């Protein structure tokens, strides 16, 4: 990196998505970043964030912060998506690079507006799909490239499948899985999906607001198929209230011509290798091998993302988890509803960029 010191700030909204998953803390221990300000309309939340980050100043209005401070990078932190577009566009208008909480936007239409704004301004935007920055996921990507399991044929991703199982699980946590799937397999050519509620096909009445404002969701059981341009097949499933929950199911299985990798959790901290092409029931020697993978915590991914964002700024390249990649992950989510509603394959890029469930219930 250059010797430049980057001036950074964070926008939060206590009671409305807060500061997300600690995006305002991503700049700690970075010698080339001076963290100067936070913004939060809630006084208590604002003071708490100022103390946590060591920020020099705190603002009730983020527009005022963007106008008064000379900033290079701003974290858009709230978990709730209803404010993402407005905050991102304000940061870009102020000439700032952006690090945003996932999921990126309410709709593909909003995501496209972010992409256009960032690219037209010559800026960079990364999204907090922290997993792809972690050493464990990086190590698995190298294993796949080196042919550890032969030619990759399919990726089976599984949601947490807790009380949010189905549509809400898919947007809140599935976005990480879809981003990682694309990181391994590349772009999607087309997809198809089946979404049900209480064992029946969803109807317009099943479209509902999620627990938090992340856009409309529907269904308590989702099964999706993705045809990647690379020839790899992708699958995603999520059912409500499955046992075991989060740690037991959340993750993915990667099937190759000569073996399989199984990842559990969002950080690839629990990984096993099955180094055999077919499973032969009579062969007791065919066993899984637990791999010693770097288990750097997910929160560290925020700091690694900022390091990568700065490198992308200085080398004029896309961040590893760019806004384009995040919108592509969102397309896999919303394409699920598009396929269910139309009863057809959905070719990417999806032509109609509005939210499918908004159209479904209108």
RAZIWO-V912577 format. One record per backbone hydrogen bond with DSSP energy under -1.0 kcal/mol. NH is the residue of the N-H (numbers start at 1). CO is the residue of the C=O. If there is no record, write none. Layout:
<<NH CO> <NH CO>>
This chain:
<<6 32> <8 34> <9 73> <10 37> <11 75> <12 39> <13 18> <16 13> <18 13> <20 17> <22 20> <23 19> <25 22> <26 23> <28 25> <30 27> <33 30> <34 6> <36 8> <38 57> <39 10> <40 59> <46 42> <47 43> <48 44> <49 45> <50 46> <51 47> <52 48> <53 49> <54 50> <55 50> <57 36> <59 38> <65 61> <66 62> <67 63> <68 64> <69 65> <71 69> <72 7> <73 7> <74 97> <75 9> <76 99> <77 11> <79 17> <81 213> <87 83> <88 84> <89 85> <90 86> <91 87> <92 88> <93 89> <94 90> <95 92> <96 91> <97 72> <98 124> <99 74> <100 126> <101 76> <109 353> <111 107> <112 108> <113 109> <114 110> <115 111> <116 112> <117 113> <118 114> <119 115> <120 116> <121 117> <123 118> <126 98> <127 321> <128 100> <129 127> <130 128> <132 129> <133 130> <134 131> <138 134> <139 135> <140 136> <141 137> <142 138> <143 139> <144 140> <145 141> <146 142> <147 144> <148 143> <150 147> <153 255> <154 255> <155 233> <156 253> <157 235> <158 251> <159 237> <165 162> <167 219> <169 164> <170 166> <171 167> <172 168> <173 169> <174 169> <176 173> <177 173> <178 174> <179 175> <180 176> <181 177> <182 178> <183 179> <184 180> <185 181> <186 182> <189 227> <190 227> <191 346> <192 225> <194 223> <196 221> <197 200> <200 197> <202 195> <206 203> <207 204> <208 217> <214 212> <217 208> <220 196> <221 196> <222 238> <223 194> <224 236> <225 192> <226 234> <227 190> <228 232> <229 187> <231 228> <233 153> <234 226> <235 155> <236 224> <237 157> <238 222> <240 220> <241 162> <242 161> <248 245> <249 245> <250 246> <251 158> <252 263> <253 156> <254 261> <255 154> <256 259> <257 151> <258 149> <260 274> <261 254> <262 272> <263 252> <264 270> <265 250> <272 262> <273 289> <274 260> <276 274> <283 280> <286 283> <287 285> <289 273> <291 271> <293 291> <300 297> <301 298> <302 299> <304 300> <305 301> <306 302> <307 303> <308 304> <309 305> <310 306> <311 307> <312 308> <313 309> <314 310> <315 311> <317 312> <323 125> <326 322> <327 323> <328 324> <329 325> <330 326> <331 327> <332 328> <333 329> <334 330> <335 331> <338 334> <339 335> <340 336> <341 337> <342 338> <343 339> <346 191> <348 189> <359 355> <360 356> <361 357>>
